[in-house]
Amino acid sequence: GDLLRKLLLSNTLVFPFALLALRGPGRRQLLLALIWLSALTVLYPRFGEIHAMGHLPFAAVMSGIVLAKALPELPNWRAWDTPRLALAGLSIGIGIGWLWTGAASYLHTPLGPGAILAYDEFKSLAAELNQRKAAGDTLFALPETDSTPQLHPLTGMPAPGVWVKGWRWYFRAERVPQRLTAEWESDPPNWIVVFPALIRADNVGIRDLLAIVAARYELQFIADEVYGHGRPEVYRLVAGGE
């Protein structure tokens, strides 16, 4: 997907750097490549942009060294041998890819040019919640993913107590849903926003929380489609359900 494309573009010059380091005296620069390699390990088991950040500074430094060595050779391009011409063609292709990655954020999308994904798509839902909330209200999203927690700052409604990511591996530990269930018995959130499209069938632990929603909450409205998240269902705690 898009993340894989970004990773390939940002790391394309790492291999030429390794070749230059192997040919250099002392091969000290290979240490940089080894640190880069170790920083890549955080991509497992969560393959995501946040987990890719660790290796990017090292990839940037290595790419800069390759370009610094290549640019002084440009005036003599007519005398280049096949490997240098191949590297030049590769660099041009990478440059176009880098420019495209930067420009893609400003192309037309359903959210409009320059939109901040995982933030702007929640503004309409947050505006509706802000019209309906009362002072001191709390909120919880099911599931709390990498993006749905944006509803907390957009509405000014925090979670009532323990906050936990909604991915299934967080709920595999029995104590997680048990603690949330116990807390919600005495201090339930006033609002719960359920994203059915994001709840996986194998996320067994989250079912206890959905049972509480069914028993103690009333559906207020089903919001319009949120880009990439489906249509969220917004529930409010029934009076006397505290």
N, C-alpha and C positions, 0 to 999 in steps of 0.2 A: 504494500500500500504506500501511502504518502510517506510514512516514517521510514520505510525501507529505502525509498528513493533518496530521502535526505541523508540517510546514513551512508549510502553508496557514494553520493556526491561529496560529502564532507570528508570521506576517508580515502578517496581515490588516489591521492598523492602520497599516502602512507607507504605503499609498496615501492614507488620510486625512491622515497627517502631511505627505506631499508637497504635498497641496492647501493645508494650513494654511501651510506654508513659502512657497509661491508667493504667498499673500495677505499674508504678513508683511513688515515693513520690512527692506529690505536682502537679504532672501532668504538670510541666512547659514546658516540651518538646512538648506538644500539640500545643503550640504557633507556633512552627516551621512548623507543619503540616498545621495549618490554613493559614500561610503565603504562603505555597506551593499551597494550594487550591485557594487562591485569585490570585496567579500568573498564574494559569491555565486559568483564565477568558479571557486573551488576545488572546487565541486561537479562540475566536469567535469575528467577523464573518470570519476572515482570518485564516484558518487552514493550517499553513505552518511552515517550520523549523525556520524561523526568529522569528515568534511569539511564538515558543515553548521555546526560549532561557531563558525567564524570570523565569521559574520554575525550570530549571535544576540545578542551584546551590543548591537550597533547597533539591531537590531530591538526589543530590550527598552527601550532609551532612547527611541526614537521612539514606541513604544506608551505609555510612561509620560507623555510630553509630551502626547499626544492625550488621554489619560484625565485628566490634570491640567487641561487646558483645558475638558473636557466636564463634569466633576463639579460645578464651581461653578454650572453652568447647570441642574442638576437641580431646584432649588426652583421654577423658572419653566417647568416642562415644559408647562403648559397653553397657554402662549403660543408654543410652538415652531412653526416652519414645517415644511414637509415634509422638507427635507434634514436638519434636526436630528432629527426623529422617525425618519427612516431610519437615521441614525447610531446613535441609541439602540437601535433594534431590532438593528442589526448588532452593537453592543457586547454586548447580552444574549446573542445567539447565540454570540459568541466566548467570553464568560465561561463559558457552559455547556460549550463545547468544551474550554476550559482545565481546568475542574474534572474533566471526563471523562478528559482525558489524565493528570492526576495520580492519579485514582482507579483507572484501568484497571490500574495496576501491582499493585493489591491485590485484584483480582477473581480468581475461581477459574480456574486454568490447569492443564494437565497437570503442571506443576512445583509447583503449590501457590501460595497467595496470597503476594504479596511476594517471589516468586522473582526472582533476578537472572539474566536471560537471558544466554546465552553464558558461563555460569559454573556455575550450579547443576546443569545437566543432565549435567555431566561428573563429578560427585562419585562416583556409583556406579562408573563405569569406573575412576576414579582410585583408589578404595578397593581394587578388585581388583588393580590394578597394584602398589599399595603392599604387598599381601600376598605378591606374587610376586617383587618386585625384590630385588636384592642391593645392598650398600653400594657406592657409586661408579658405579652403572649410569647410562647415558645413554639418551635417548629422542628420537625424531623422529616427527612426525605427517605423514602424506601425505593430503591437502595441509595445510600450515600456513596456516590461514585467519585471519580476524579473531577466531575463537572457539577453535579447537582448540589454540592455544598455551597455553590455561589448564591443559592437562595438565601442563605443566612445573612451575609452582608448586604444583599440587595433589599432584604425586607427588614433588617435590624432585629430579626428573631433568632436567638441562639437555640441550641438544643437544651432541653431542660436539665440534663445531667451528663451521663456518659455519652460520648459521641464515638461512633465506630463506623469504619468503612463497611459498605454493604456487600462486598464481594464474598462469594461463597466460602473461600478459605478462611476468612475471619470468623465465620459462623460455625466452622467445623468444631471448634472448641465449645463444648456444651456450656461452659460458664459464661460465654459471651451473651447468647440469647437469654440465658437464665438471669443474668444480672440486669439486662435491659428490661425484661419482663417484670422483675421485682421492683425496679425503679419506677416503671410506668404505672404500677399499682398505686403508688402513693403520690407520684409527681409526673403525670403523663404530659406529653406535649399538647398544646392547644390545637396545633395544626399538624397534619401529616399529609405530605404530598407523595402519592404513590405513582411510580413510573412502571406500569405493567410491562412495557416493551423491554425494560432493562432487567427484569427479574427472571432469572434462569430457573428452569424446572428442577435442577439439581441443587438449588440453594435451599436445602431443607430447613436450616436454622432460622431463616427469615419468616417461615410460616407462622411461628408463634406470635410474632409481631403483627402479621396480617390478621391473625385471629382476634387480636385485641382491637385492631381497627374495625373489623366487622362487628364486634360486640359493643363497642363504646363510642364509636364515631359515626357521624352523619355526613354523607356525601353532600358537599356544597355545590360543586360544579366540576365538569370535565373541561379542562382548558383546551385551547386550540393546539394544534400540532407544534411541538417544540422541535426545532431542527435537530435531527439525529437522536431524539429521545422519545418519539411517539407522543401520544396525548396523555398528559398526567391527570390523575384523579386527585382532587383536593378535598380532604376530610377535616371536619372540625369536631372537637370533643363535645359530646352531648352534655348539656347542662346537668350538673349533679353527678357527672361521671368521674370527678376527681377522687 
